[in-house]
Amino acid sequence: MDASDNSARAIAAAEELGLAHTVTRHGPVRSLEEAAAARGVEPRQIVKTLVVRVSEGDHRFVLVPGDREIAWPKLRALLGVNRLSMPSAEGAHEVTGYVRGTITPLGSRTPLPVVVDASISGPVSIGGGAHGVALSVDTAELVGALDATVADVT
């Protein structure tokens, strides 16, 4: 499956969920600041979708603002586990169908529970399944559509 199929999959998933969205397509970007400028948003409004491995065959999507990182102790406490890890790029692709840098909770090959950092609010830009493709969505609508858990994890 090529990258254009992946963005179509993410966009179709947003539509199936009834999630109001705007698709942005831009050229290659080398930094959070460049991505924000290309998408017309502040760096904090770019939401990274990370795949976290809880145990063999058990993963979560964790959505964090572009300018923040996961606070591992907070996430472990939320999930009630002593250990978490990030899967390899191949492992993340196997679970989601998306390559690193394009991962989105929308249209994932494997539906995963979603954790959204509590600092995320208002209009945001999330990955669209392919490089240079993003979807602008409202945080509250995204949380509702994905039945996500909102918690302080950064």
N, C-alpha and C positions, 0 to 999 in steps of 0.2 A: 504494500500500500504506500503510495507516495504522499508527500507532505500536504498537497492540496486536498487529498481525500481526508487527511486528518483535520484540517481546518473546517472542511465541510461537515465532518462528524461532530466537532465541537459546536458549530453554529446550529446544526440540526438538533442537537441535544438541548441547547438553550431554547430553541423554538418549541420543542416538545414539552419542556418544563413550563412554558408560558412566561419565560423570563424576558422582560423588556431589555433589549441590548442594542448597541451600535457597534458595528464591526469597523475596526481601524486596520488598514494595511500600510506598512511602512518598510523601508529598506533596512539593511543590516544596522544594528546598533551595537556599540562596544561597552556601554555603561548604563547604569540606572538612569543617570541624568540625560543621556542621549535618548533612551527609551521614553522617558517622561516627556521630553521636548517633542519627540515624534508623535506622541499620543495626545499632546496638549493637556497634560495633567502634571501635578506635583509628584516628585519622587515617592512620597508617602502614599499616594493614591495608586501606585502600581502594586499589585498584590502578587506575591510569589506563591506558587503552589508547589509544596514539597511533599514527597512521598516518604513516609516514615515506616520502618519495619518494626512491628511490635513483637512478632514471633514468626516462625515458618508459616507462610501462607496467610499471615494476618498483617495488613497494612492500613495506614490512615493517610488521608490528605490533610496537610496542615497549611492553612493559608495565613501568610504573614505579610506585613507591609514591606515594600521594597527596601526601606531604609532600616529595617530591624532584623534581628536573628531570633531563632528559637531559643528559649531558655529551657534547656533540657530538664533541669530539676522540676520546673513547673509542669512541663508536658508529661513527665513520668508520673508525677503525683496525680494529675488529672486522669491519666489512663490506668492508674493503679498498678504500675509495673516498676521493676527495678532497673530494667535495661531496655533501651531503644537504639536503633541504628538506622542509618540511611542505606538503602539498597544500592548496589552498583548501578551504573548507567544502564547496563543491560537488564538488570533486575527491575528497575523502574519502568523500562520500556515494555518488558514482558507483562507487567501488571497493568499498565495504563494504555499501552499502544502508542504512547507519545515519547519522543526523544527529549532528553534534558534540555531545558530552555524553552520548551513548548508545552510542558505539562499543564493541564487544566483539569479541574474536577468534572468538567462537562464532556460527556461522551467517552469516558474512560472505558477501556476494554473490560475492566473489572470494576463494578461499582464499589466504592469504598466509603466508610464513614468519614465525615469531614469535620475538622476542628478549625474554627475561624478565630484568629486573635481578636480579643475584645477592643483593641485600639483601632481596628478597621471600621470605618463608618462612611456613610454618604456615597457619592459616586466614586467608583474605582475602575481600574483597568486590569483585567486578568488575561492570562494567556489564551490564545485561540487555537492551540493545537498544531501550529506551524510557525516557523521563524517569521517575524515581521507581521504576525496577525494577532490582534488583541480584541477583546470584547469589553466595551464599557457597560457597566451594570451598576445597579444600586445595591449596596451591601445588604440592607434588610431584605430585599427581594431575593438576593442570592442565598442568604442564610435560610430563608423560608423554602425556596425551591429545592435546596440540597438537604433540608432537614438537619442543618449543621449545628454542632455544639459551639457556642460562643464562650471563650474563656481567655484569661490572661495567660498567654504562653510565650510572651517575648520579654 
